[in-house]
Amino acid sequence: MNDAERSSGTTSAPADHRPRAVRVALALSFALYFVQTTVLAPGDVESTLGFSSNDLGRKWWTLATFTLVHSGMWPLVLNLAVLGVFGSYLERIWGTGEFIRYYAICSLGAWIAHLTFVSSDITLAGAAAPAIGMLLAFAAMNGGAQHFRVGAVSLSSGTLAALGTIAILIAGAATASGDGSAAYLVHGAGLFAGWAYLRTTSSINLVRLREGVSPVPDETDDIPPRAVPRNHHPRAQRHDEDDIVARSNAAVALESAARTMPPPREPVNLNQVLDKISEQGIESLTNDERRLLDEVSRRLRDI
């Protein structure tokens, strides 16, 4: 799966959650497998941490630990590879709490199926059920349409989930001995448990809703509500700013013109005009003075 290249899909970038639960599960599984192949006998580890119907009510912790014990290398590799790739992806999107709930539901489905259909002498071990559930959830989240390219082969997420489930069950059944081969198929119940959980919860719907809604910055409660201006369009705002600037420029121009305009002339007095004629002659009169003189002469003629 490290060579897989995503060519298309509808799922957005994962949220900012670290896959802590996946890392813990992988570390514990690898550590237990190392211990049971080097220090202790594999049967001792499986009998202590694996689940058996004979130990129901006595070894209560096996309900949580049976997914950490693997009886063979190939089941270990396949299960942990799926958990590492798809489980990490889901935990980043869902968060650790939701991922742990889904992991537990898928494991519980295999546990119930084992308790119901399998002999009490056979031990339930391995993380096949949650691994199959992760493949199902990943395919369901993008509708099975997202494609992966492995070499020259392009697979949709739905096809990849189906082939991965078959490979996990075959690898586990092939490494089991005796009646354990058929009993290993109860891990497939994790598929039905995961499907039921996804149908009855809003995990996928919440993710799709989160993708469709743009993030909005939070505001504290002490900030008073702000009035929305009527003209809030960028073009309308630019037009208002230009109008204000034009009015300001017009006011400045009027003020400058008023400052440079000469003061109004005083009204022309007839006595002053006559005095000016006697002193400087009639040629020294201005246009206004000549106009006043003509008007007075006209009035005198009309009397």
Secondary structure, 3 states (H helix, E strand, C coil): CCCCEEEECCCCCCCCCCCHHHHHHHHHHHHHHHHHHHCCCHHHHHHHHCECHHHCCCCCCHHHHHHHCCCCHHHHHHHHHHHHHHHHHHHHHHCHHHHHHHHHHHHHHHHHHHHHHCCCCCCECCCHHHHHHHHHHHHHHCCCCCEEEECCEEEEHHHHHHHHHHHHHHHHHHHCCCCHHHHHHHHHHHHHHHHHHHHHCCHHHHHHHHHHCCCCCCCCCCCCCCCCCCCCCHHHHHHHHHHHHHHHHHHHHHHHHHHHCCCCCCCCCHHHHHHHHHHHCHHHCCHHHHHHHHHHHHHHHHC
